[in-house]
């Protein structure tokens, strides 16, 4: 169906309000993050999606949910402060992926150093990372095969997926904490990673009950 994007018949304030409501309704109704390109189909050519999102977020200030940039798009997420209440009321998400501490650490390593081979992962951790281990992460949709390595035998490399971004509430991989900055600050080191002394905390990006870490 054709949609009047420009809304030239409306005064500027009413036009902006209508664009805001279209964008918020679209994001609310979508089951996946909605990209800027998709939102551009329902607003005028001169409209700044980022400014529109900023105004919507300002109106949501004080509400228990927000618009969050995740996996290359925008989606509604409830705020972290209400995670316990939501779990108490309705439990975890039925799509929950149970991750062990070891799997979280391997995912973190792939996130920072992708594309990376299974042999390189094994060398990094000082013990073999089995095919079954990789298979579980692939089965959960958190990693996928990357380009073949130029090393002898041309083994497969592994990369994180859009599902990885969704599960951990990241917009892009650039949202991962800067590894070198963490090392320089003494907050993270390869030794700590190998020893399992750290666990990445992505809870600040909004409530997401999809990832549960087991001891």
Protein Blocks (a to p, Z undefined) as FASTA:
>chain_A
ZZdfklmmbcfklmmmmmmmmmmmmmmmpmbdcdfklmmmmccfklcfklmmmmmmmmmg
oiabdcddeehiacddddfklmmmmmmmnopafkbccddfklmmmmmmmmmmpccdfklm
mmmnopacdfklmmmmmmnopaccddddfbehiaadddddfklmmmnopablmlpccfkl
mmmnopacfklmmnopaccdfklnopcfkbccdZZ
